[in-house]
Amino acid sequence: MVALCDRHCNVIAPFVTAAGNRNESPLLRDALPRLSQMARAIGMDLQGTIVSLDGVYDCRDNRKAIFNRGMVPNIPENPRARKTSKCGRKRRFNPAIFEERFRTIERVFAWEDKFRRLLLRFERVSEVHYAFKTLAYTMINLRHYR
């Protein structure tokens, strides 16, 4: 499970990732409608929001899905999947925003690691593990409301 969080380290919407031998990039397109639904439920406007992701999510379909939802993708180009350089204009990428993303998401992961039951996966049933992760994300979000 991967968390989509804002600049204040609030987890907005978690989404389920793939197994270790599959790429999780296609799953982002399935997670974006849930992100929009969750943002509407809490009264958050995502129009013009910058979505900063790793280079593993660099593909035309992901960029288009983010752009079609009214958000701006900030994804570094991943040259490994290309035999020749891309034609046309360079993709918009701001390294300063990317560095800020790294600090916020790593902080959320560190807070998540404080939950010992999630650090070592004791549950055999995936639904139970995802339920504990959702509970951990809820407790992380409640830190800001104390």
N, C-alpha and C positions, 0 to 999 in steps of 0.2 A: 504494500500500500504506500502510495506517495502522497504527500500533502501539498496542496497549493495554498500558499500563505501570503499575507500582505506585508507591507514594510514594518509593521509593528509586531510581527511574529504571531499574528492571529491566524489560526488554521481556518481557511474559508471552506474548502471542500477537499476531502480525501478522495482518491480514486485508486482502484485496484490495478496493480501492475501485472506484468506477465511473469511466467516462470523464468528461472535463470538462463535457460537456453533460448529464449525468445526476446526479440526487440520490443521494448515498450512504447516506441514512438507511435505506432498506429492506435494505441489505446488512448492517446491524448485527445483524438477527435471524438471518442465516445465520452470522455470526461468533461469536455467543454460545455455540453448542454446541462450537465449536472451542476457545473460551476455557475452558469448563468441562473439556473433555477434557485440555487442556494443564495446567490447574491440578491436576487429579487425578494426572497423570503426575509432576508435581514435588512432590506432597504438600501442596498449598496448599488451604486451606479457604476457599471464597468465600461461605459463609453469613454474611449480615449485612454484607457488603462494600458500601461506598458507591461507586457507579459515577457518576463526574462527567463529563458530556459537554457539547458545545456545544448551542446552541439549535436548530441544524439537525436534531438528532435528536429534537426535541420532537414526539412523536405518541403516541397512545394505545397503538398496537401495540408500539412500542419500550419504553415504560414497563412495559407488561404483560409483555413478554418478559424484561426485566431482573428484575421483581418475581417472576415465576414460577420463576426460577432461584435464588431466595433472597437476591437482592441488592437494594440500595436505590438507586433512581435519583435523581440530583442533577442535573437538567437545567433550565436557565432556560426559562421559557415564551416561546414565539415568537409574538407577536401578529400577525405579518404575514399569516398564512394565514387569519385570521378576519375576518369582517365584523362580528360582534358579540362582546361579551365572553363568556367561558365562564361557565356557571352552575355552581353548586356550590362546594365548598371549593377553596381555592387549593392548588396543587401544592406539595409540600414542596421547598424549595430553600434551601441554605445558601451564601451568597456567599463565606464564608471558605474553605470546602472547594473551591469553584470557582476561587478565586484560587490556591490551592495546586496545583490541577491544571494551571493555566496555566503555573506555573513549572516543574513537573516535565516536562510534555510538551514544552515549548519547549526545555528542556535536552537532552532526548533528540533533538529535531530538530537542535539545534546540533551535537551529537556525530555525528549522521548526516551532516551537511553536511561534516564533516572528511574523509569519503571522497569524493575528487574524482570518481571514476568514477560515483558516484550523484548528485552535484551536477549534472553535465551528463550527460544520459542518452545514452551512446554506443551502447548495445545496441539493435538493431532488433527483436530477439525479446523479447517480454515475459517469458517464462519465465526467460531469462538475467538480465534486470534484477531480477526478483523473487528469484532465487537470490542475487544480489549483495546485495540488501537484507537477506535472511535472514542472510547471512554477516556483514553489518555489525551487525545486531542481536545476533548471537551474540558478536561482539567487544565490543560495548557492555556486555553482561551479564558478560563475563569480567573487566571492570575491577574488579568488586566482589570477585573471588575471588583477586586477586593478593596 
